[in-house]
C-alpha cells in the first residue's frame, strides 16, 4: 500500500510549505482508517527535513519517485522512505530506514541493538538489519521485482547519531555491508550513495508496479527451503501426519477466491502438529504458492526458523515465519495458504494496543486456504481465543468450506499415551482410566524430586547428553532480573537454589541455546516446543487439598499477564472467572509437564500437593 507518492520536486515543495506531516497523516487516515500519533507526526517533520537536504542536489533528478510509509503487501511492515529511478541500464529502488536515535547499546544477539524509546531502553533490530530485511522480503516474494530485475538498495540514515563503536560495531558488519548505515556527519556520503543508482527519474511508476505485483516465493527461495529440510529426520512425516499433510495439499490446490477452505486439525502434545506445518510450508513454497507459518508467540517461529536455516543467514526464509497479527491490513484472498500452529493461542485483537478486528477472521480472509492446528487443552492465557467452535463460526460467515481432521499418534513422552492420560486424570482435567502412573508399563521417566537443587542437578546432568534438557516453572516468581541483571528470580535459600528467568538473555531461542540450561523457562517460551527431558517447578498456584486439585491465582507473580484481570472478573462473574482461571493454571502445568519426550522431573513447593502426586505412582 502506497501512503505518499510524489516526485522529488513535489516532495521538496511539501517540505518547504511545512505541510508534509499533515499530508502524510491525512493519507494514512484515508487509506488505513487510523489516526497518526503526535510522536509519529513529529518524527515525519524532523526526519523528512533531513532527507530533503540530502536530496537537494542537481545530479539527483527532480522526477525521481519518492514514496513514504510504504506498507509491504501481506505484512505489517512499513518502509520509511523509498526513492525510485534508474541508472540508465536498470530500474532501481533505494530503501531508507530513517531513525531519530542519538544512542544505542551493543547486545550479544545477532542483528539486535538496544536503544531508548518512550517506555525506556528496549531491544530492537539494528537499522541496517531492518532495511536489509525489508529489501530481502520484497526480493523474495514480489514477482515484479524478481521477473523485471529491479535493483534494491537498502540503507539506514540516523541523522542525529554521532559516530561511536556501537552502531557501526564489527558485530553488525554482516548487515552493514548489505545495508550501509549513515550517521549525523554522513549526509554527503548518503547523497553519493543515492547518486550512484539514481541518474535518471522514474518514468514507469516503478513502485506502483511493485505494489501491484503478484506475491509469490521466488524459485531460489523455494529451492533453499527444500534443501534445508531434505534428509532432516526431525521433519519426517509418520502415520496420520502424512494423511493430514496430503489432505492439506489437495485442499490448497482446490482453493481459490470463490472456493475457500478451512482445515481444523486437533492434536494433543507431541502428535506432530508442528512437523506437518513445517512440511506444508516447504512443499507449498516449492510449488510456487505463497504460504506462511503463523503463530501468536515468537518462540516456535524462531526455533523452527533456526533449525531450518542451519548456519546460513537467510532473512528471506525468516519472512515465511510470521505473527498472528500480521494480517490486519492484508488484502482478501491474497495468500495461497496460511498454516496456523498453536491456534489455541490466537487472540481476538492484536497486541497490547488491541489492534485489528479478529485474528481468526483476518487469517481466513487473507488466505484462500487456511489450516489451524489446535489443542484446546493448551489455552494458557485469559486472552487465548482460539477455539474450534469460534473458527467454525467465522469460517461459515466467510463462506469457507470447513474440514476436520485429528492427529493421534503420540511422539512426545516416548509415545506414552498412558502418561498423558494419567496426567490429565491426576490434574483433574478429565477423567481417564489411567489413575496410576505405573513405571514398568509407561516407557517414560517420571520422577518427583525432594528439593529444587536435586531437580536442577538432574537436568544439568541430562543436558550433557545432547543439550536437550531444560528447567521450567510456573510463573509464581517476579522477573527481577529484567531490571537488575545481577538479581535472581527463583530462590530457595534453604536448598541453596537461585536461578533467573530466561526471557532477557536468550529470548525466543532459549530452548535451543547451549547456555540457556542455566536459566529457567516459563510457559511463554516453551509452548509448542519440546526437549528430551524437562524439569518442572510447580509453585503454590496449584494446590491439592483433601484430594481435590485447586488453583490459587494470588500465588502467580504480579508480572504474569496470562490471568491479568481475574480480580475484576471475579467481582463481575465469579463462576466464569473460577472456571477460566482453573483451566488456565491446570493447562499451564499440563503443557509444561508434556514438553519432555523422554522424561519429566518435578519439584513441588507445596508438600501436600507433592504427596498427592506420589500417591498416584506405582514403581
N, C-alpha and C positions, 0 to 999 in steps of 0.2 A: 504494500500500500504506500503510495507516494503522498506525503503530507504537504510538502512545499517543493515546487519545481519552477525554476526560473533560469534565465541565462546569468552569466557572471555580471553583466552590466546591470540587469534588473535587480539582482541581489544587492549589488553595491548601492543602488538608489534606495532600496528598502532600509539599508543600514543608515544611510545618510539622513533619511527623514525620520529616523528613530521609531519606525513602525514595525520593525522586523519581529519583535516579540509578540505584538498584538496580532499580526498576520498569521504567525505560526499557531498561536493559541486558538485563534478563530478556526483555522483549518483542522486542527486536532478535534475541536468540538464538533465540527461539521462532519468529519469522516469517521470518528470513533464514538462520538456522543459523550466524551469525557472532558471534564474541566482540567485545565492545566494549573498545577500548584504554583504558588508565588515563587518558591525556590527555583522551579524549572524556568519560569519566565525570566528571573534574574540571570540564570545561567545562560539562557539564549542571548540576552543582551550583552553579557560580558564576553563569552567565548566567541560569538559570531563577529564581534567587532575586531577581535584579534585576527581571525582567519581572513576577514575582509582586507586588512592591511597587508597580509601575506600575498593575497591575490592581486594587489594593486601594482601590477607590472605589465607593461605593454606587450611582453612576449607571451603572456597568458591570454589567449583570445577572449574577447568580450562575449562571444557566443558559445563559450563552453557551458555545458549544463551544470546547474547547481541544484542539488536536492538535499533537503534537511529532514531529519527524523523519518528516514525510510524504514517502514515496517517490513521485515523479511517475510514473504508469504509462508503461511502454515507454521509460524513460530511466534513467540512473544518477544523476539529480538528486534532491536531498533538500531539503525546506524545513524550516528550523529550527523555526519556531513559527507556528501559524495560530489565528486567532480567528474564530469564525463566529456569525452572528446576523442581525439586521435593523434597519433604521432606521424601520420602520413601513410603508414602501412597498415596499422592495426587500430581498431577501436579500443579505447581504454577507459577504465573506471578507477578512480582513486578513492579509497575508503579512509576517512579520517576520524579517529576516535578522539573527541575533544574532552579534556579534563581540566578542572579548575584547581586541582590539587597543588599544594605547596610543600607537602611532606609525605613520606611513606616509610614503611619498615620492611626489612627483609623477613622472609619466613623460610622454613625448610620444606615447603610444599611446592611441587612443580607448577610454575606459572602463577603463583599466588603471592600477593603482597598484602600488607595491612596499611590502612590509611584512615584518616579521621572523617567520619560522617556526622550527621546531626546527633545520632544516638551514641557517638563515641567511636573508639577505634574498632574497626572490623576488618576481617579478611575479605579480599575481593580479587578478581583476576587482574594480572598485570595488564596495563593498557595495550601493550604490543600483542599479548596473547589474545586479548579481546578483539582487536582489529583483525588479526590474522584469522581467528576462528570464524568471524563473520564472512571473510573472503572465502575461507575453506567451505563454509556452509553453502554459499552461492555457487562455488565452483563444482561442488559435488552433486548438487541436486537441481540446478537450473539448466534446462535443456538448451535455452538460448545461448547462455554463456559457453556451454560445452560445444555445441554444434557450430556456433559462429566465431569461436575462438576469441572471445572478448577478453582482453587482458585486465587482470585485477591487481591493484597495487595498494595494499593496506599500510597504514602508518598511524601513529598516535602523536597528538600535539598537546603538551602540558605547558600552557603559556605562562603559568605562574610559578613554575617549578625551577628552582635553582639547581644546577648540576651537583650531584653527590654520588656516593658509591652505593646507592640503594637501587634507584630506579634503572640505572644502567649497569648494575652488577653483573658479573660474568655468569652468575647462577641463572640469569634470564636471557643469556646470549642466544640460545636457540630461537627464541621468539622474536628478539630484537632484530636478528638477521632477516627474518621473514617479514617483519613489520617494524621499520625503524621508528624510534621514539625521539621526538624533537622537544626540547625543553625551552625555557624562557629566552635564552640567548640565541636560539637556533632558528629564528624566523627566516633568515636568508637561506639557511640550509633547506628548510622545508620548501621555500619558494623554488629553489633549484631542483628539488626532488619532483615537484609538480611540473616544472617546465620541460623536464626530460621526456615526458609522455603526453603532454598537452600542448602540442604545437598547432593544432587546428581545433576548431569548435565542434560541437555536437550537431551534426546536420540530420541525424536519422532517429532522434529520440531514443537513445541507447537505453536509458533507464526504463522508459515506458515499455520497451520491448522485453527487457529483463523481467519487469513486474508482471507482464502477461505471459511469460514463458512457462512452459509445462514443467511441473515439478516431478522429477524422477531421478533415481540414482544413476550416476554415470557408470559405464561398464568397468572402468578401472576400480571404482569403489566396490562394486559388487564382486569383482574378482578377488580383491584384497580380503573382503569379508569371508568369502568362500574358502580361501586358502588358510585363513586363520582358524576356522572351525574344523577343517578336514583332518581326520585322524585323531581328534581330541576326544578321548574316551569319556570325558566329563559331560559331553553333549550328545552321546549316543542315545537314540530313542529305543525304548524297550516296551513290549507288551501294549497296553492300552494307550501309552504315549503316542505310539506310531499311528493308531487309529484316529486319535484326535488331530494329529498333525495332518494326515492325508485328508480328513474331512474339512479341515480349515482351508487347505489348498484348493479343494474343489469349490467351496463356498466363495472364496476370493475370486476365482475365475468366473463364477456366475454372477457376481455382484456388479452393479453399476448404479448410476444416479437414480434410475427408476426401479431398481430391484435391490434394495439394501438388505444385508443380512447381519444378524447379531447372533454370535455363538457364546453361550454361557457354559463355562466348564467348571464344575465343582471338584474340589480335591483337597484332602487333608494335608498335614505336614509331610513332606518328603515324597509325595506322589508324582513329582516331576513336572509341576506346572511351569516352572521357570525354564526347564530343559526344552519343553515343547515350544515355549515362547521364543527362545533364542534360535532354535532351528527354523521356526517360521520366519523370523526376522531375516535370517541369512538367505533362505530359499526365495522368498518373495522379492528381495532386492536383487538377487541373482537373475530373476526373471524380468527385471527392469521395472518392477512395480514399486511405488513409493510406500514403504512400510516403516513404522517406528515402534519401538518398545517403550511402553509407558508405565511409570509407577509414580505414586504420590511422593514417596520418600526417595532421597537420592542414594541411599546406601546400596540397594540392589543394582541400580543403574551403574554406579561407579565400580562395583566389584565385577559385574559381568563384562563391562567395557574393558576393565583392566585384564581380565582373563583372556578376552578375545584378542586384544591388541598385542599381547606379548611385550616385546621390548620396543615396539615401534610407537612413535608419536603420531597417531592417525586421528587428527581432530575431526576430519570428515566423518569418520566412523562414530565418534562420540555424539555427533548430531543425530544419530539414529536412536539415541537413548534420551528420552525427554520426560519432563514432569507432567503430571496430570492437568496442570493449569495452563498448558501450552496453547490450548485450542480456543481460548476466549474469543479471538478475532479471526479464527480460521474460516475460510470460505467453505460453504457446504459442498460435500461430496468431492473435495479436492484431493483427498489422500486415498490411495487404494486400500490400505489396511492399517488399523491401529490395534496393537497387541498389548492389552492391559493386564499386567501382572499385579498381584496383590490388590485386586479390585475392591476387596472389603475395606481398604484404607482410603478410598475415594471420599472427597468431601463435596458438599453442595456448592459452596463458594470457595474461592482460591485465596490462600494466604491470610495473614492477619488483617490485611486491608479489605478482606471479603470482596474480592473482585470476581467478575463473571456472573453467570446466571446459575448454571448447574453443570458440574464437570461431566456427569454421565451423558447428559443431553448434548453438550459441546462435542464430546468424543463421537457419539453416534452421528451427529450432524456432519462432522468433518470427514468421516470415513465412509466409504462405500461398503466396507466390511469391517466389523469390529468384533474382537474376541475378548471376553472378560474371564480371567482365571480367578476363582473366588473360593474362600473358605470362611464362612460367616463366623466360625468359632475363633477367628483370629482378629476380630474387631477389638481394638485395644485403646480407643480414644473416643471421647464424647462426640467429636465431630465426624467420626467414621460414619459414612453414609451409604457405602456400597452394600446393598442387599440384592438378592436375586429378584425379589418382588419389585423393587424400585427399578432395576434395569429392565425388567419385562414391561412395566407400565410405560416407561419413557420410550422404549423401542416401539411399542404399539402406537403411541402418539406420533412417532416419526415414520409410521407405515413401514417398518422394517420387519422382515421375516425373523422369527425367533427360533433358535435351535438350542437344545440342551445335551450335554454330554457329561460324563463323570470319569475322573481318574481315581482308580482304587489301588493299583499296585503300589506297595509301600517300599520305598527305597531309603527312607531315613530310619533311624532307630533299628538298624540291622534287619530291616524288613519285618520288624516285630509289630504287627497289628495288635498283638496281645498287650504290649507295653502301652500303646496309645489308648486302647480300650480301658486298661487298668487305670491309667492316669485320669481319663475323663470320669470314671466311676469314683475314684478317690477324691478328686476335686469337687465331686458332686455337680458336674456339668451335665452329665446324662448317665442314666443307669445302664450298665452293661453286665455281661456275665462274668467279666474278669474282676472279681472282688479282691483278689490277692495277687501280688507280684511273686511269681514262682521262678526263682533264679535259674533252676535247671531247665525249665521249659522255654523261657524267654531268652533268646540269643541277644541279650542286651545287658550291658554292665550298668547297674543302678546301685548307688551306694549313698547312705546318709552319713555325713561326717560330723564328728562331735564338736569341732571348732572350725572357725573360718580359716585359720592358719593351715590346718590339715587339708582343707579344700584347696587353698591356694597352692600348697606344695605339690599336691597330686596333679593339678592342672599344669603346673610348670614342668613336672616330670613327663606327662603325656605329650606336652608340646614339643619336647625334644625329638620326638619321632619324626614329625613332618610339618611342624608349625600349624597344626590343625586342632588346637585345644584353646579354649578361652573361658574366662570368668565373666559372668553376667550377674545382674542383681535387679530386684525390684526397685523402683525409684523412690526409696524411703530415706535418702540422704541428700542433703543440699549439695549443689555443684559449686563448692567454694573455690576450687582450683581454677574456675573460669576467670575470676578476677585476681586471684592470687596464685600464681604458678607454683609457689612453694608450699601451698596448703594441701592437705589430704582431705578426701571427701568421706570415704567409708572407713571408720576407725573403730576397732575393738581393742581398747587398751589392755584388757585382761588377757588377751591372746596374742599380744604383740603384733597386731594386724593393722596396717594402714595402707590404703591404696587410693588412687584417683579415678574419677570417671574418665572415660576415653575421649569424649567428643572434641576436645580442643586440639589435641596434637595430631590425631590420625584421621579425624573427620570420617568421611564415608567409607574409607578403606581400612577401618580399624580391624575388621575380621580377617584381613589377609596380610597386614603389615607385620613383618617378623618381630618387631619390638613391642607390639601392642599387647602382648600377653601380660605385660607389666601393669596394665590398666584394666578397669572393669567396664564392660559394655552394659547397655540397657536395651529395652525393647525397641527403642528408636533407631538403634544402629545394627541390630542383628535380625530383625524380622525379614523373612524372605530369603535368609541365608543360612548356611549350615557349616558346622565343623565336625570333626570326628568325636571329640569329647567336649562336653560343656559342663562347667561348674556353676551352680545357681545359688546365690544367697537370697533366701526368702525372708523378707522383712516382716514387720508387725502389721502390715496392711492385709495379710492373710493369716487368719487365726482359726483354730479348731477348738470348740468348747462343747463338751459333752457329746462328742461325735459329730457335731454339725460344723461344716466349713462356713466360716463367716468372713466378712471383709471389714476393714477399718480404714476408711478413706483418710481420716485425720492423720494416719501414720505416714501417708505419702508426703514427699517433700513439697513444700510450697512452690518450688520451681517447676514441678511436673505439671504440664499443661493438659495431660490426657484426660483428667477428670475436672478440669477447670470449670467452675460454675456450678459444681454439685451442691454447694450450700444453698445457693439461690433456688436451684431446682427442688431441693428438699423442702423448702418452705412452700413452694408453689404446687408441687405434685410429688409428695413423699413416696407414694407407691411406685411410680415410674422411676424416680431417682434411685431408690434402693435396688430395683431390678437392673437398671443400666449400670450403676457403679459396681454391683456384684459381678455382673457379666464381664465388665472391663478388667477388673482385678484378677478374676479367675482366668480369663482368656490370656492375660499378660503372662501369668506363670505357666499356663499350658503351652504357650508359644515358646517361652524361654526354655522350658524343660523338654522341648522337642527339637532343639537346634542341633543336638548331638546325634550323629549317625551310628556311633558305636557305643556311646555311654553317656550317662548323665549322673553327676555327683552333686549332692545338695547339702547345704547347711541352713538350719532354721534358727532364727533369732528367738523364736518362742518355743519353749520346751514341750508344752502340751501338744502343740502342732507337730513337733518332731516325733513325739511318742505315738500320735495318731498314725502318721505315715509308717513308722516302724511296725506298727501292729498289722499293717497290710502287706508285709513282706514275709515270704517263706524261703529260707535259704536252702 
